[in-house]
Amino acid sequence: PERSLTTGAADPPYDEARAPALPYSGANLRGELTRILRETRPTMVCLPDPIDIHPDHSAAGAFTLLALV
């Protein structure tokens, strides 16, 4: 699992999270995004540009693209 550089948390620090006990990791993020997309079956998905210079934005875009494949 990864640890947040800003909060130090290794999993979501709030109870309202979809899976509050799920450790931060790329595999878990992709899995949750995939589950959400399968459950909601959107006709359009808007996401950050994977080549954005902000690391959080580019990571969110890349993981969203991975979840869509």
Secondary structure, DSSP 8 states (H G I E B T S, - for coil): ----TTT--SS-SSTTSSSTTS---HHHHHHHHHHHHHHH--S------TT-SSHHHHHHHHHHHHHH-
